[in-house]
Amino acid sequence: MKISKLELISLLLAAAFAAFAAGWFLRGAASAQPVRVETADLLAQSTALVLSAPPQMSEGTETQTPEPSVAQPTPAGTIPTASGGLVDLNTASVEELMTLPGIGEKRAVDIIADREANGPFRTPEDLTRVSGIGEGILAGLIDLVTVS
């Protein structure tokens, strides 16, 4: 029985494909990398217990014990503001807005004017609707602001 050139080429291509497929499926079976789970960041985060000052006593009033509140840790890589937390764009005053990097008195006034003219900010990205605040300034503020 004689094999034609076309049959020989087909057999060689099939053998090459089979060798390639076997190598593809077996290519890392002997040297699988172990899965690594990082838990150091989760264990390192701690929450602070903050107690408010006791209320002033006057005659005829009962004593009240202050209730502890848990302070939320700031996200990694953020700079806490002067008040120690995130600045709410919908309730912040000019002075609070001026604590943000890249926000001077004029931009703070413009933010409040925009908030009064167009309604509250829905997302921190809405800051770009204020004149003078672009993507660059927003990138520096996004982790320091919030909206309510």
N, C-alpha and C positions, 0 to 999 in steps of 0.2 A: 504494500500500500504506500502510495506516494503522497506527500503533503505538499500542497501548492504554496507559493510564496505568500498569498493572502492569508491562508490558514496559519502559517508559521508566524507571521507578524501578529496575528490575533492572539496566538498562544503566548508569545513573548510579552505583549501588552497586558494580557490577563495576569501573567506571572509577576510582572513589574507592579501592577496595581495591587495584587495580593500582598506582596512584600511591603509596599508602601502603607497599606491599610494595617497590616500587622504591626509595623513600627509605630504608626500613629496611635493605635490603641494601647500599646505597651510602653510608650515613651516615658513615662514617669512613674510607673507602678512600683518600681523598686526603690525610688528615692522620694517618696511623698513627704512634703514639708509638714511639720506639726502645726496645729492651730495655736496661736498665741492670743490670750485674752488679757487686756490691760485693765486692771482694777485699781491701780494706785490713785488715779484721779478721783474715783468715786469715794475711796476711803479717806482721802486727804481733805475733802470738803467738810467743813464743820459749820454748824449754825450757831449764831450767837444768841444768847438769851438776854433780852432787853426788858428792864423793868421801868415803868413810868414812875414819876415822883408821886409820893403819897399826897392825897388832896388835903387842903387846909381844913383844919377842924374849927368849927364854931359851936357855940353852946346849943345843945338840943339836937345835934346831928349824930348819926351813927358812924362808927369807924368803917372805912372800906379798905379792903386790902387790894393793892394793885394787881392786875392780872398780867402775867408774863406774856410777851409777844415774841415771836420768833422772827428775827431779821432775815431777809432773803439775801443769800450771798450774791455778790455782783458777778456777772458773767466774766469768764476768763478773758483777759486782754482789754477790759474796759477801765476807764479812769473814773473813779467816783467823783461826783460833782460836790459843790460846797455843802449841799444839804445831805450828802451821803447816799443818795439814791438816784433813780432815773428822773429826768425832768419830764413832766407831763405837758405836752404841747398845747393841750386844750385848757389848762388851768394855770399855767406858769405866768408869773409877772415878768416885767422887763428885766429886773435884777436877776431872777432865776435863769432866764434865757441867756443873759450875758455871761453866766458861768460856763457856758458851752464853748468849746474851741471853735474859733472862726465866726462867732456871733458877737458883734458889737452892739452898741446902743441902737444904731439905725436899723440893723437887721432884726433886732429884737422887737422894735416898734413895728417894723413891716410884718413880722410874723403875727403879732397881735392884731394889726389892722386887717390882715388877710383872714384871720380866724373870725373876726367880727363881720367882715364883708361876705365871706363865702361859707360860713358855718364851720363846725369843728373839723379837725383833721381826723380822717378815718384810719389812716396808716401813717407811720413815720415817713414813708416815701412821698406823702402828699406835701412835704416841705418844699419840694421842687416847684410847686406852684407859686411860691413866694419869689418876688423879683430879687435877683442877686444870689440865690441859692441853687447851685447846680449839682450835678452828680458828684463832683469832687468834694464839696463841703458836706453833702449828705453822707458820703462814705465815712467821714470822720465823726459824724453825729449819730449814725444809725444805732450804735450800741449804747448810747447815752440818753436816748429819748424814748418816750412811750406815749401812747394816747389812751384816753379813757372814754 
